[in-house]
Amino acid sequence: MDVEIHDDRLARQMEGEDFVLAVVTATKPDFYKQAPVVAAARERGVPCFVLHTGQHYDDLLGHGLDEYDLAEHIAVDLNVRGGLSQKSAELLTRIESVADALAASYPDTTVLPVVHGDTLAAGIVPQAWLFATNSGVAHNEAGLRSMAPPFERYGTPAEFVEEQWNADWELNRTEPFPEQYDTFVGSAAATYHLAPTALNRDHLVREGYPEEVHGRERIPVVGNSVVDAIEMKKGGDGESVFDVYPILERRDDWIRVDVHRRANLLPDRFRAIVNAVIGLVEAGYNVNFVELNATKAALENYGLREKLLRLDDDHDNFFFSGLWKRHAHVYEFLESGRCFAELTDSGSMQEELNHIEEAVCLTARFNTDRPETVFEANSNLLVPPISGEFMQGMVEHVHGNDSLRERMRSEPSLYGEDVGDEIVSFLWDRRDEDPFEWAHERAGFDGGRQEFDYL
């Protein structure tokens, strides 16, 4: 498929403007985390259009474009498809063609792409834009770097909880793959790094990115726009999640399981997760297992899907479901008081459950790119897939410890408020800056015209 440019939508934002934001969306997390940026730009009257890579486009995965009112603002759809390599190649060439088209039609307008997070688009679009235009981008949710506790004491769940909350964590950027690569290389072609927390800014500064240039900030701590997305869906979104899935209203203390990361689909890890789910169901806990596309493929590949389907038939406390279409339903369920915990490997879910008090976050990973939710806020715990027995023991420990649950639910919120507006305000204040400078310009020399005073 070819690049699709909606000339009318583009013209409404570009004509007569000196500076325009191009908010990049690619996958489901982008839709709800970038939507607050688009909404804030509209509210402030800042010219802005959506550049969609086209990776998530169907009615299920792409529903967020409609749910968060982004579809009508898509001025450019790159229509990329395929695996990681094909999508990367198509992003590089199609961004160049879009940049050329924009330069030809609007030569006097500076377009600043705003990428998000750790998706493939966050890794490739900044590079593609830099190569095509010799200009940088802005990176929303910059500085995500995975960390891990030392794993010196995890013999019992209680010991491992203390280890996570009190030990010194260290960088461990091997996972998630390829997201840690994407966010790391995306930083290199970004001019403005919009950090969710001070920890993210510290990572970027340590790596050599300047906190400011010529007295102007480059790495502001703005919070995480996911908090705006949650607030946008307060009070529901029409049809209730309990209308769609009435089984969820018949029981309390649900454990919602959502795993899809590539590393967790490795055979030993994935079997540990499935065995933990089976063990929890057979022990009487209420479990909702959410089957994503990657999860379904793994279940079928390892011959485990029929086992879960039989578990669903035989146990009223097990609910085997597909991906929930509306993200508002996820928020509604987590805030309903009927969900005890989300057992997840999602990065965004760790952030969301820091903001949502009613449910706790249990992260099925050996490291996390949101470590602040563990050692700073105590709203999250790692439950690494060492074995099914270990995972089950960790979940049961948290479930049965009222003081521990209360501590996790009364966490401090880390990610701010009105973050979309913070981002748009910061970028709009820099509309007269060139989003790229040569070394001599950063050093304060004007095109080499200044002479050194050797005396």
C-alpha positions, 0 to 999 in steps of 0.5 A: 500500500502507498502513503496516503495524504489527506490534503484537505486535513493537512492544508487546514493545519499547514497553510500560512503557519510557521510551525506545526506539530506532527503527532506520530501514532503507530500502535495501541499505546500511542493512541491513548498516550498521544491523544492528550497531546493532540487535544491540548494542541487543539485547545491552545490553537497550536497547528497539529496533525496526526501522522499515523504509521498504519501499523495498527489499523484493524477494527480491534487494534486500531479502535483507539484511533476512534475511541480517542478522536484521533482518526479525523486528525490523521493527515498522513497514513504511511500504511506500513505492514509486515515484520520488524525489518519490513516495517523499518524499511518502509518507515525510512523510505516513506517518511522521506517521501512525506518530508519531500512532499511537505517541503515542496508544498509548504517550504516555509513551515517547520514541521516538528514530529512528536514520537512516543515511547518505545514503539518501533516508530519511536526508534525509526521515525526520528532517524528517518526524519533526521536523514530526510530533513537534517532536523530532530524530533520531540520524544514524548516519554523519553528516557525509558531505561530498564532496571532490575534488583540484584536478585540476591534474596528471593527465596520467599515472596516476603524476602523478594518484596523487601529486595525490590523495595529496598535494594539498589537497582541496576541498569538492565536494558536487555528487555523488553525487546525490541522496545528498549532498543527503540527508545534508546536509538530514538533518543539519538535523533531527538532534539527535545526529550520529554521525560516522564520522571526525574529518573528518566531525565537522569538516564538521558543526562548520564548518556550525554544529552544536554539538559539545556542549550544556550540557557533553554531546557531540552529535557523537561520532566513533564509527567506521563500523558497516560494520566490524561488518557485515564482522566479523559475516560472517567465516568465510562465511555457509553457501554459498560465493561460489565455489559460486555463481560457480565461474568466479571460482575459476578465475582470480586478480587479478579486477577487480570492476566495480560502478557505479550512481550516477546521474551515472555513467549520463550518456552520456559517463561511462557509455560511458567506463566500458564502454569501459574494461571492454572495453579491460581484457578485451581486454588480458587482465585478468580482469573481473567486471562486476556489472549492477545495475538502474540499470546494466542500464537504462543499458546498454539505453538506450545500446545497449551491453548486447549488446556486453557479452553478446558480450564474455562469450561470446567471452572466458573472462576476462570474467564478466557477472553480476547483483547478488550476492544475499548481501552475505557473498559480496562480503566473501568474494570481496574477502577471498579473495585472488582479487580485485585491485580493486573498480572502484566508485562505491559509497560503502560499498565505499570504507569496506569496502576500507579494512577489508579488506586483500586487495583495493584500491579504485578509485573511478569518480568525480570526487569522493568522500564518503569522501575520507579513504580516499584522502588519509589512508589511501591505500587508495583512488584516484579513477579518474574516467570521463574516457575509457575510455583514461584509466580503463584506464591508471589501472587498469593502472598500479595493477595493474602497480606492486607497491609501489603495490598494497602501499601501498594494501593496508597502509592504516591502518583508519579506522573503528574497531571495535564501532561498533554498541555505541558508538552504542547506548551513546552514545544510551542515556546520553542517554535522559533528554534531550529530543531537541529544545531551543528557543533559550532552553533551549540558552542556559540559560533555563528556559522564560523564567522567569529574568529578566535582571539589567540592573544 
